Amino acid sequence: MRLKIIFCSLGLILSGTTLRAQNIDTAALYIMQRMSSTLKSITSCSVHVQAFYDTPTDNLGLIKRSKDETVYARFPNQFRIDNREENERHALIYNGKQMVYYSYDNNDYSTIDNVPATTLEAIQVLSKTYGIEVPAADFFYPSFPEDIKSTAITLSLLGTSIINGEECFHIAGKDSTMSYQFWIHNDPLFLPAKMVVVYNNRPGVPQYEAMYTDWKLNIDIPASIFEFVVPPNSQKIAIKPTADQ
């Protein structure tokens, strides 16, 4: 995408005004809208995601877990996620017609048929029906900045900070259930660099943190990586909706 950003932008952006009713900093909203414009314009991408998240335990309270994911997407209807988590490695593959969840450790797989015909609709099914979250998915929804604007109690641009050696805009906000922070690259593409979410309404106030690195946009991704070929001796198992588990 050829952006027309006037990149004395830091001075201009920091002078943003505030929408008084909700305390929304228009400079912060502008940066998020530029990020969204970039992601809406691309035809394919890959990104590496390193995430840390809290899980409750009976005797130790919240325990910090981690996972390492590589996301490949070709829009509008193909994606693949290779996931390495503690004691687990799996892949999630969507080709526009079927979703496959494959466990490398157990050499078994599950399929979800009759899935929606677009990536964003398929991601919603995964989240709402099966409790499977796709990394970085929120950023790709065209309505993401407006959703933040409509639900936020406050949203502020805090300035800039350095993430992985690069200058990023630092945005913080909260709504009625959570607080969140976004770090977005201070360059013409405005890609996400980091996100932190604090779930204030959950026991123990757990957190989720993710770093987004090695973005590649409009790349040539082989179609074969979005097709699942059953490995030798692999067993098919059923996957149940979250409500049935």
Secondary structure as the mmCIF struct_conf table of DSSP 4:
data_model
#
loop_
_struct_conf.conf_type_id
_struct_conf.id
_struct_conf.beg_label_comp_id
_struct_conf.beg_label_asym_id
_struct_conf.beg_label_seq_id
_struct_conf.end_label_comp_id
_struct_conf.end_label_asym_id
_struct_conf.end_label_seq_id
BEND BEND1 PHE A 7 PHE A 7
HELX_RH_AL_P HELX_RH_AL_P1 SER A 9 ILE A 13
TURN_TY1_P TURN_TY1_P1 LEU A 14 SER A 15
STRN STRN1 THR A 18 LEU A 19
TURN_TY1_P TURN_TY1_P2 ARG A 20 ASN A 23
STRN STRN2 ILE A 24 ASP A 25
HELX_RH_AL_P HELX_RH_AL_P2 THR A 26 SER A 41
BEND BEND2 THR A 43 THR A 43
STRN STRN3 SER A 44 THR A 57
TURN_TY1_P TURN_TY1_P3 ASP A 58 LEU A 60
STRN STRN4 GLY A 61 ARG A 74
TURN_TY1_P TURN_TY1_P4 PHE A 75 ASN A 77
STRN STRN5 GLN A 78 GLU A 85
TURN_TY1_P TURN_TY1_P5 GLU A 86 ASN A 87
STRN STRN6 GLU A 88 TYR A 94
BEND BEND3 GLY A 96 LYS A 97
STRN STRN7 MET A 99 SER A 103
TURN_TY1_P TURN_TY1_P6 TYR A 104 ASN A 107
STRN STRN8 ASP A 108 ILE A 112
BEND BEND4 ASN A 114 ASN A 114
BEND BEND5 ALA A 117 THR A 118
HELX_RH_AL_P HELX_RH_AL_P3 THR A 119 TYR A 130
HELX_LH_PP_P HELX_LH_PP_P1 ILE A 132 VAL A 134
TURN_TY1_P TURN_TY1_P7 PRO A 135 ALA A 136
HELX_RH_AL_P HELX_RH_AL_P4 ALA A 137 PHE A 140
BEND BEND6 TYR A 141 TYR A 141
TURN_TY1_P TURN_TY1_P8 PRO A 142 SER A 143
HELX_RH_AL_P HELX_RH_AL_P5 PHE A 144 THR A 151
BEND BEND7 ILE A 153 ILE A 153
STRN STRN9 THR A 154 ILE A 163
TURN_TY1_P TURN_TY1_P9 ASN A 164 GLY A 165
STRN STRN10 GLU A 166 LYS A 174
BEND BEND8 SER A 176 THR A 177
STRN STRN11 MET A 178 HIS A 185
BEND BEND9 ASN A 186 ASP A 187
TURN_TY1_P TURN_TY1_P10 PRO A 188 LEU A 189
STRN STRN12 PRO A 192 TYR A 199
TURN_TY1_P TURN_TY1_P11 ASN A 200 ASN A 201
BEND BEND10 ARG A 202 ARG A 202
TURN_TY1_P TURN_TY1_P12 PRO A 203 GLY A 204
STRN STRN13 GLN A 207 LEU A 217
BEND BEND11 ASN A 218 ASN A 218
HELX_RH_3T_P HELX_RH_3T_P1 ALA A 223 PHE A 226
BEND BEND12 GLU A 227 GLU A 227
HELX_LH_PP_P HELX_LH_PP_P2 VAL A 230 PRO A 231
TURN_TY1_P TURN_TY1_P13 PRO A 232 ASN A 233
STRN STRN14 GLN A 235 LYS A 236
HELX_RH_3T_P HELX_RH_3T_P2 THR A 242 ASP A 244
#
